[in-house]
Amino acid sequence: MASSLFCIEVTLDHADADREEWVEAALWELEVPGVERQDDTTFSTLVEDPRPRAPGSVRWRVYLEDADDEAVVPFAEAIGDAARVETFRLTDLTFLTAWREFFRPSRVSRRVIVHPPWDVPAADDAVLVEIEPGMAFGTGTHETTRLCIVALDDGLAAGASSMLDVGCGSGVLAIAGAKLGAPRVVAIDNDLDAVAIAAENCDRNGVSVEVSGTDVAELDEEFDLVVANILPHVLIDLSDALLARMAKTARLVLSGIVNEQAERVREHFEGAGLRGTRTLVQGDWSMLEFVRE
């Protein structure tokens, strides 16, 4: 980790929609690696800010490693007099790791505990799944992921020998499946960044999972357990391909479904020849489970 960060700070003393649009367009054109935007409705209490923001103002911060005062020149030229451009060097970098306080080990099903690398629980009776929180969806904390892991825990306890994870994200479900005893696990995602992160997480957990960017419709293998934690309209669009991947006695687990859409998804898959066997709900989210008629 760097010992300090060079910060370019762009400030509007008063909110102004036209000027805000100008600033954000300029930052976009500069292709900055990331921008922190602060106004009266967005704030952080993780660490004390060394440069408090005045009420009513809007500001953007761009953090750069290995930069000096010359780095501000293109920003000043692009933004012009639309906003005030200043720089400072940030030496207190605790905010970079403060977010870790919110990721703690969590028992998400009867046997599975999901945990970050920096907090490994002592739980001899549990299946531990280690996930590095990153860009890909699926740290085990969201209700949709938890619901899927509950279904995996039950389904693999019943003896499923193969599993397909469609839209694998971070790979948390595939890893859980492998650790719960599935001899063969395949995980696919159309986001290649997610594929890379899932593969890294699988290596971290020491499990053998086939991870790729293959489209579900291009697979020709059948599985005992098919899991898809995606949005409802995508699940419906993929229904033919999902059914084609199900072995004769397979179970299909669908999540990522807001409660208001659950009945629509259920009706669609039952109309396609499946029988709903279980519905689990956590908060605003539902998990639906099906078998063939």
Buried (B, 14 or more C-beta within 10 A) or exposed (E): EEEEBBBBBBBBEEEBEEBBEBBBEBBEEBEBEEBBBBBEEEEEEBEEBEEEBEEEBBBBBBBBEEBEEEBBEBBBEBBEEBBBBEBEEBEEBEBBEEEEEEBEBBBBBEBBBBBBEEEEEEEEEBBBBBBBBBEBBBBBBBBBBBBBBBBBBBBBEEEBEBBBBBBBBBBBBBBBBBBBBBEBBBBBBEBEEBBBBBBBBBEBBEBEBBBBEBEBEEBEEBBBBBBBBBBBEEBBEBBEBBBBBBBEEBBBBBBBBBEEBBEEBBEBBBEEEBEBEBBBEBEEBBBBBBBBE
